[in-house]
Amino acid sequence: MTDPPLIAVLGPTAVGKTAISLQLARQFDGEIISADSRQIYRGLDIGTDKIGLAERSDVAHHLIDVVAPDQILTLAEYQRLAFAAVDDIHRRGRTPILAGGTGLYVRSVLDGLGIPEVPPNLALREELDAYVAANGAEALHARLAALDPDAAARIDYRNVRRVVRALEVCLVTGQPISVLQRATPPPWRILRIGLTRPRAALFERIDRRVDEMMARGLLAEVESLLVAGFGPELPALTGLGYRQMIQYLHGELSLEEAVEEIKRQTRRFVRQQYIWFRLDDPRIRWFDLEQARYADMVAFVANWLAP
């Protein structure tokens, strides 16, 4: 018996994953599972470029608006919810489509990543954050390298949040996170569709999208979240767009500077995403959306789905 299918639509921010995943869902009787670590938050709509309610009523979406901005959804919880969504979609005879650009979310599902069941230790995190403030990110990374060289080799020292998490798991459990994260492939037949564009075209789309977010009311959205009592220190509000709007509201940046900083940091984030979704990964079938025809993508997916 053939394993049930899972289609994954991968690629960087602003490349066009939402539009393509919607088209594929309509074409192949699919439902979409979000793999976006910011779209899990209710009320963060414009800054995360969350799909509208009209589209969600047309094509079923999962793992959007899961928690409030002051709640935490761990990677292990996300993985459990995603696995349950895939199984539920299969039971109803439909095709699950995982779509998003959060590399760790995608890996947790597609690779069956082992995730340590270690809740956040706020006191330890504060201690490690203080260490970074006093000694720098590279010094913290060196501490991780001494305890778990495999994890340190995979994590960029500049990604302080991931370094802190790896150290947290190691110090709490006494085991390297690299050992606890060993993967168990899930029981599905997986097709990885990668979407890309030339950098110049992608960066132009990013700039245009940020301008559209501002026109749609990103600043007002951030103001309403702060008025509702959600503090700027929350992880939900430290993401792209939200952090820069808060800096503007605090008088740290002009509005023009804040908008330009969103664009600059989004371009930087795209470069990081291409590390997660490598163009030379043989498991991914890449389509350059500046050249590829949608009909060719449909034919490729249809052939893969055929019994």
Secondary structure as GFF3:
##gff-version 3
##sequence-region A 1 307
A	DSSP	beta_strand	5	10	.	.	.	ID=ss1
A	DSSP	alpha_helix	17	27	.	.	.	ID=ss2
A	DSSP	beta_strand	30	34	.	.	.	ID=ss3
A	DSSP	alpha_helix	53	58	.	.	.	ID=ss4
A	DSSP	beta_strand	61	62	.	.	.	ID=ss5
A	DSSP	alpha_helix	75	91	.	.	.	ID=ss6
A	DSSP	beta_strand	95	99	.	.	.	ID=ss7
A	DSSP	alpha_helix	103	110	.	.	.	ID=ss8
A	DSSP	alpha_helix	122	135	.	.	.	ID=ss9
A	DSSP	alpha_helix	137	147	.	.	.	ID=ss10
A	DSSP	alpha_helix	149	154	.	.	.	ID=ss11
A	DSSP	alpha_helix	160	173	.	.	.	ID=ss12
A	DSSP	alpha_helix	177	180	.	.	.	ID=ss13
A	DSSP	beta_strand	189	196	.	.	.	ID=ss14
A	DSSP	alpha_helix	199	216	.	.	.	ID=ss15
A	DSSP	alpha_helix	218	227	.	.	.	ID=ss16
A	DSSP	three_ten_helix	235	238	.	.	.	ID=ss17
A	DSSP	alpha_helix	242	249	.	.	.	ID=ss18
A	DSSP	alpha_helix	255	276	.	.	.	ID=ss19
A	DSSP	beta_strand	284	288	.	.	.	ID=ss20
A	DSSP	alpha_helix	294	305	.	.	.	ID=ss21
###
